[in-house]
Amino acid sequence: MNESEQPIIEVKELVKRFGDRAVLDGINVNIPRGKITVIMGGSGCGKTTFLRHLIGLYQPTSGDILVDGVNIAGLKEKEMNEVRRKFGMLFQGSALFNSMTVGENVAVPLREHTDLSPEIIRIIVRVKLELVGLTGFEDFMPHQISGGMKKRVALARAIALDPKIVFYDEPGAGLDPITASMIDRLILDLSKKLNITSVVVTHEMKSAFRIADQVIILHKGKVLQVGTAEEIQNSKNSYVQQFIQGESEGVIPFKQTSEAYLKGLLST
Amino acid sequence: MKEFMGKVGQALYFVLAGVARLWSLGSAVAAYTISAFFKKKVIPRAVLFRQMVLIGIDSTAIVSLVGASVGTVLALQAAYSLKSFGAIMYTGSLVCVAMARELGPLIASIVICGRIGARMAAEIGTMMVQEEVDALTTMGINPIRYLVVPRVLALAAMLPCLTVIADVMGMIGGWAIGVTGLGINSHLYIAKSIDALVLKDIYTGLLKSFIFSILIALVSCHQGLSVSGGADAVGKATTQAVVISIVLIIVVDCLATAVIYYALPT
């Protein structure tokens, strides 16, 4: 297998417990290099927890996560920070630093991790903002721009150090459909133009099927199905069908079963 | 009885656990500060200078005002007692020694605790809620190095300066009342003050304010970093930061005074 075919992230038997509850229960999955992988699942299925493991914010209870051949489970902070140089992350709420201008926000990783002169950093910041279509917004404060623009600034910051992998946590959340599809187009553009591997966590069907090369469906801390967008849409699995059709009744009941309800009522 | 002892044990556990967490945060800050002498770019300068302006320059006015008021009140109250001994001319020495040793550091610290400690806890707490701290971590930037270290250093540099301002303003306040209200001769007032003040009064006061500054910054940043949840948690952390800082300042002040003036050889 040559390098380009080898998956960039390999997850093996990943388990995460919070107390007694297993949020992730033995996940085995590969994320292909240079492709867009979408992770889907209902609320509380563990997809955000899974993403947080991939970027090293959580440590797994057991199992391995190989990023470019390096196992990041149980890695020390210093070594983890080396791995993180390959990452960019777009947070759900953008997570821009509110005390800094847009330009300074994009410059933070450059200032901290490189020895470039301020002039060069300024040029790189302009180039990155141009890539996300926000030329000339360097001197705005985050509270002066719209939610969609913030997302784009956060994306510019995420790609400031030319990462190999960019993670997106609910990129379309809280945005109108047009802005959300603009973000989708940016994800596609970046992936193709810069050959970045993208990992997108979302529960928005339309956007997922528009951008995905590979879809992973999580359910109750397990991988339910992995496949291309088409394979998922034609899935025989009844849960997957309920999920993509967005029906309230189905394999996943709307209500808790009556027994559990009764138990819940009587136990105070 | 059993229940009561259980509560005592629980309270003790919380206190000790808190001290341990503060200690570990403090030692991380110390390690980064020491490594800043050998490595480049440990301390983010922009953040450091922004904090210094915010803490130092922007707090000068309020610290001066409170310092002067305390000096004035102190002179008025001292004169009342001293009058019965016919020792009213010693008002100046009392005010100056009290301001330099005790009230200057204490007042500057408490004003800064309310102004800056609360702000630090709320700011870092909001950054936790809005995932900004996680964003720093995923960029490979340690939040303690980037957020806590510059705040601790800025406060440690600025609080002794503000203490000097509070000292001087308190002394001026006392002098103004002594000369105008109490009818003490201005030369006599100043001469008695200079006689009474020794260098030790001033540098122990500054040493105290330095210790207080580290306490305030560590407690406030720690409260900020332990926020999880939403606006409610930020509010709680802000209150906690101020309350814990003030209690610690006063307790540590007692200990420091006992050690400096009674345990150590003079």
Contacts between the chains, C-beta under 8 A, distances in Angstrom:
chain1	res1	chain2	res2	distance
A	55	B	138	5.1
A	56	B	137	7.9
A	56	B	138	7.7
A	57	B	134	5.9
A	57	B	137	6.3
A	57	B	138	6.9
A	77	B	142	7.1
A	80	B	140	7.9
A	81	B	140	3.9
A	81	B	142	7.8
A	82	B	140	7.8
A	84	B	138	6.1
A	84	B	139	7.0
A	84	B	140	4.0
A	85	B	140	5.9
A	87	B	138	6.1
A	89	B	135	6.9
A	89	B	138	4.4
A	89	B	139	8.0
A	91	B	131	4.6
A	91	B	134	6.8
A	91	B	135	5.8
A	92	B	131	7.2
A	93	B	130	5.5
A	93	B	131	5.8
A	95	B	130	5.9
A	95	B	131	4.2
A	95	B	132	4.8
A	95	B	134	6.9
A	95	B	135	3.9
A	96	B	132	7.5
A	97	B	127	7.8
A	97	B	132	5.9
A	97	B	135	8.0
A	98	B	130	7.9
A	98	B	132	7.8
A	99	B	50	7.6
A	99	B	123	7.9
A	104	B	46	8.0
A	108	B	139	6.8
A	108	B	141	7.4
A	109	B	139	4.8
A	109	B	140	7.8
A	109	B	141	7.5
A	111	B	44	7.8
A	112	B	41	7.0
A	112	B	44	7.5
A	112	B	139	7.1
A	112	B	140	7.7
A	112	B	141	5.3
A	112	B	146	7.7
A	113	B	139	7.9
A	113	B	140	6.6
